[in-house]
Amino acid sequence: MGLPTTRATDPVARARLLARIREAVLSGTPAPQQPRQVVSESWRRSLAARVDPERGTGPPTIFERGEMSELRAEHPLAETLPLLRETLVAIADEAMHMMIVTDAQGHILWREGQSDVLRRADKVGLIEGTRWSEDSIGTNAMGTAIAEDVSVQIHSAEHLVRAYHSWTCAASPVHDPDTGRIVGVVDVTGPVRSFHPSTMALVGAAAKLAESHLRNRMQSRDEALRTRWAPQLAALRGEYGALVAPSGRVLASEPHDWLPVPRLVLPSTAGGTLTLPDGREAYLEPLAEGFLLRSGRPAPASASAVSATAVSATSLSATSLSATAVPGTAVPGTAATATAAHLRLRFLGHAPTAELNGRRVRLTQRHADMLTLLALNPSGVSAEQLATGVYGERGNPVTARAEIHRLRVQLGAAVVRSGPYRLHAELVADWLTVRESLRAGQVRAAAAAYRGELRPGSEAPAVIEERELLAATLRRAVLDQGDIEAMWLLADTPSGADDVELAERLTHALPPSDPRHAAMSARSERLSR
């Protein structure tokens, strides 16, 4: 049952009616009308979780302030923040609201908006690190959007807990384009009196834009993975094989479509044997960014010919792939690959992260600077070069040796070798991926891989030089090509968010029917002012 028209449009009158409905339902007396089904179901779940409707305490704080930087850097929605800010924050400011972004468990990762609203939010626990799932704090738009997997607006006394009756919130889940699972929630929250009927539609549109951004990134990563590892797939020749994403999606196979399903259930441990849906066993060989599936089943002679043709068509070979492998490292497609360490570096746009053979490695800022320098110089560097590149002209080789010794202890002497200092691993580094894509003329792929500046905040001379060169080269290539998607991807980065020329070019290139046009037009106008 809907609300009468006057009450539906007057947020205060609506809040009074909702309060009477809530009191009646909780006391078991006749209600003036029934709550919405999504609200009723949420109240039921919240009460079953023993949430006290009259509780005076706020939500639980799960993560402290010092933990938030790492949590944000690792979260997939981090790269959509510029887009979400452009779409929601300015409007939230004007409406006395704030934008909130949570993870899939309801932990608030980001909140931005009008300062007065933020101060009011502090008092009720609407702050980073708190958990807003239904079982923690009862019915609220963020928690209910996660529980129901729907966009939802919760107004005033539709919140089960009385302390939040002076608030209204609209939230929409954002899904992983790979798995379909919820990765987080986008929410706009503010005082009841500032409620506006269009808020829900705006939040839903922002969530769809975020999903579109994630989908574009995924497709670019898929294409890069297929291009990078096509020679290794083709080199199997005598047996059926496939390239598999870390999530289990089948990206390519030889012969084509021999697998009966588009996605495989991978074992919990990297590599090893895997039972296919038809009962046959196959072997998963870990790659730096996924897996090579080997069935052991002989492929038809024609399949080998197709594989060889495919490699020729893409002009790829094991030799060409060595451009991203460190000298001395096993080249993909050779027998030695199984014994090589896999090192993955993500240094663009956020806190530096590293994975060694699938295991997360914590890095200090200095170690990240050193790894950047080593990755840029695959043939190796001396202690003097390391000191100058990381510390500047006054750098001391003794200090550099001591620091890289600690790095060798952390990663292993087999990975960080000496005489000269160099990496010995199957290396995948996000900024090198951008470089390679630009070198190959794949501008959109380069823009998709570019999450932001290389090691922002680092003052190491070698890092600054590479950071500025990469940013300038990518920007020029994107503007010269004029591809809308490449320009949009670059505009979504922190550095691209303040690029006046990029905003103006996108505003003119995007058709008015594209939902991104309005956001970019507003950005262009703001930057021009």
Sequence and secondary structure as in RCSB ss.txt:
>XXXX:A:sequence
MGLPTTRATDPVARARLLARIREAVLSGTPAPQQPRQVVSESWRRSLAARVDPERGTGPPTIFERGEMSELRAEH
PLAETLPLLRETLVAIADEAMHMMIVTDAQGHILWREGQSDVLRRADKVGLIEGTRWSEDSIGTNAMGTAIAEDV
SVQIHSAEHLVRAYHSWTCAASPVHDPDTGRIVGVVDVTGPVRSFHPSTMALVGAAAKLAESHLRNRMQSRDEAL
RTRWAPQLAALRGEYGALVAPSGRVLASEPHDWLPVPRLVLPSTAGGTLTLPDGREAYLEPLAEGFLLRSGRPAP
ASASAVSATAVSATSLSATSLSATAVPGTAVPGTAATATAAHLRLRFLGHAPTAELNGRRVRLTQRHADMLTLLA
LNPSGVSAEQLATGVYGERGNPVTARAEIHRLRVQLGAAVVRSGPYRLHAELVADWLTVRESLRAGQVRAAAAAY
RGELRPGSEAPAVIEERELLAATLRRAVLDQGDIEAMWLLADTPSGADDVELAERLTHALPPSDPRHAAMSARSE
RLSR
>XXXX:A:secstr
    HHHHH HHHHHHHHHHHHHHHHHTS  SS   HHHHHHHHHHHHTT  TT  S   B S HHHHHHHHHHS
GGGGGHHHHIIIIIHHHHHTT EEEEEETT BEEEEEE HHHHHHHHHTT STTBB  HHHH S HHHHHHHHTS
 EEEEGGGSSSGGGTTEEEEEEEEE TTT  EEEEEEEEEEGGG  TTHHHHHHHHHHHHHHHHHHHHHHHHHHH
HHHHHHHHHTT SEEEEEE TTSBEEEEESTT SSSSB    SSSSEEEE TTS EEEEEE SSSEEEEEEEE  
HHHHHHHHHHHHHHT  HHHHGGGS TTS  TTSGGGGGS EEEEE BSSS EEEETTEEE   HHHHHHHHHHH
H TT B HHHHHHHHH TT  HHHHHHHHHHHHHHH TTTEETTTBEE SEEEEHHHHHHHHHHTT HHHHHHH 
 SSBSTT   HHHHHHHHHHHHHHHHHHHHH  HHHHHHHHTSTTGGG HHHHHHHHHHS TTSHHHHHHHHHHH
HHH 
